[in-house]
Amino acid sequence: MNERDTENSRLLSSTQNLEVEEDGEEEGDDNEKVSKCCIYPLISIIICLVIIAICMGAVIVFWRMDSAPQAICKTDHNKTRDVCKTAECITLSSTLLNWQNTNIDPCEDFYEYSCGRYQEHTLNDGIRANEKDTIVMKLIRQFVLKNQSTTSNSENALMLLYEKCSLRYRMENRHQETEVIQREVFENIRKIGSWPIADKNWNSSHFNLNNMLSNMASIHMLPFGLFETRVIELYPMNTTAKQLVIRPTKLKFSIPQEELVRAIRDLLSVNGITSIMKKVKEDVAESFALDKEIGNIHIDPQPKPATLSELQKAVPDIDFERIIKSYLNPKTGNWSSLRTKIFSARFELFFGKNNNLSSIIARTKPRILANYLFLKYIEYAYFFFFDNTKVFSDDDFCTEVVTTSLPRASLRVFVRNHFKKENMAVASEIVEVVKTAYVEIINNSTWLHNSTRESAIEKVVKMKKVIGYTEEYERTGALDEMFETLQLSRSDSFFVLMTKVNRFKIEQLMDFVSSDSLLNPIEPLVMANAFYFPTKNLLNVLVPFLDKPLFDFKYPRYVAMAGVGRVLAHEIGHAFDINGRQTDEIGRTRDWWTREDTEEYDRRSECFAEQFTNFKDPSFKGKQNGTEVLAEIIADALGMEASWIAFKKINLTEEQGLIQFEDHDFGKLYFQVAALDFCAPSRIEERYSDQLSHPTNKFRINGAFSNSRAFADTYKCPVGSKMNPVQRCDMF
């Protein structure tokens, strides 16, 4: 029986009792009794229904109140702000919420306010860009481990090299693989020429210096000990954008003498040569003495330029053209173009009056010269047959080998499988917006003279950029066509593969020098970073830096400007740091500043240096020297100002908010997002007390942001607070 039936039953019972009590009344009252008996139950039923309806309504109201959001954020038009709900935006919101410590006053310590709980939510031992590096490496490793069948030349090379590397450094293979490599090294030695140490019948009349050097070049050697060839994208000789420069080698023997003696004896023993072991130590000592003699000749950091012809006259014993031709691929190499880009300089080793390379060659015995060159090759090969599995047993080691050896193939794997190409287009637009902001900063400078101002603006306008990679790689199959000259075989050992890969890289490097390409084929490409090259006036932004969580083309524009935009603005700021300001719009070293402007620049730079020197960072135990990291401090300051100017030009009424930050001021979000790039673990260990290459992460937020008036205004920091000091540093 339900409540309504119970209630009706009670009403019926009470009516029946009433009839019994009134039974003796007059007959005329019977109609009244009947009327009352009919009305009372009806009234009771109506009352019950009303009460039930009221209760149900109350339950619904309270249920809706309980399930509704605690705070509904509205715009000035009483309309809920739209929020970004992409996976990347949700991750960003989570990062902001998890890392921040709202118990800290942002006007006193914005680093702790933004990053105070960073260590509670990550195992990463660095900033989030370091974590992205780790992720990219794991993705590439995952790809090569799948070892899927493919028709791609570059992918096949990547997978085969990883497989052979893993076999080489597997614990059970180490002894056998070491001996295989030692035999292969010896085969290459025979290709170079006759080695006095290994040939008891060696005759100096058979020694030909240029034959040996050319054969070493064919194997892929760039540093020969006597000299080295290096690709320099500078302007030290003329206005050629890329040059192959012949210069004294800076690399001396890095392996201790006794260790090299042991390595040579092992090498000879494995190859069945034991009869001349006694002389090895003496021969090695003579090579070290020659290395020291060459190294003692001063290397001028800014020598006057010299043409290849002038160098050839100064050092007639070495046929430089023949040696460099050996670098080229016989089918694809362009000697006529490369020849115009080979230069040297009037280094003392080449052009010195008394003690120079020609005189050293003339007075050095052929046996010593021959051994010296062979030892240079053995030193290179030593890395491969050096048996230290403890050092190289890490699973990630071979991933690093393949990404370093084949950077473009590694990049292709990441781009094709994990990257949104739309990110590059948006990032390219951000660069142009930031460059416009820099022009505004320079134009608004109160102290630059017109000539300096015009040169600075010209440098910004003519700055080149590589966003991700260059156009020649966009065409389908373009990279695989370049890899057609790399002929690898499954029967090749790890060492043979690396010899072929390094030879391939040298050929590609020569093609790069000969061409107009801006993407150096041997530079690392799979790291989350961006660079500014003052000697090229070039901004280079690598693909992993343009990927989640650092960047996504669907991010609200203010988020993109605060994150990637601020970093790109920082890199562009290096064009005007203490080093970058010494080069012009095409990268030439040239003083385009007036004397008065140079003095003012130095005065303002000193403010930044003193600021960092006096900054107390409890996580760093070493001595903070602002002069040593001044270039980075200036780039931080300029980058912050430029990206803020660009941010202020965004139409924020059209921008989406972030979850849990719907009613957050966009200006505050800008600074908090910008701070994320410097969140890092607190380091108080001795191993982090070495000389700094960059300011501490805490300073890169608190120091740089405290110099921003925009920050103080946005957070309404009182004058005299740590983030709104009375005295600030600024550049322009």
PyMOL commands that set and color helices and strands:
alter all, ss='L'
color gray80, all
select helices_A, chain A and resi 3-21+27-67+87-99+110-115+118-120+128-146+153-168+171-192+196-198+204-206+209-219+257-270+277-295+308-314+320-325+335-339+348-351+357-363+366-385+389-392+395-405+407-418+422-443+450-461+471-473+478-485+494-514+543-546+557-576+580-582+595-613+630-648+652-654+666-678+686-688+697-706+709-715
alter helices_A, ss='H'
color red, helices_A
select strands_A, chain A and resi 228-232+243-247+305-307+342-345+464-468+530-533+538-542
alter strands_A, ss='S'
color yellow, strands_A
deselect
rebuild
show_as cartoon
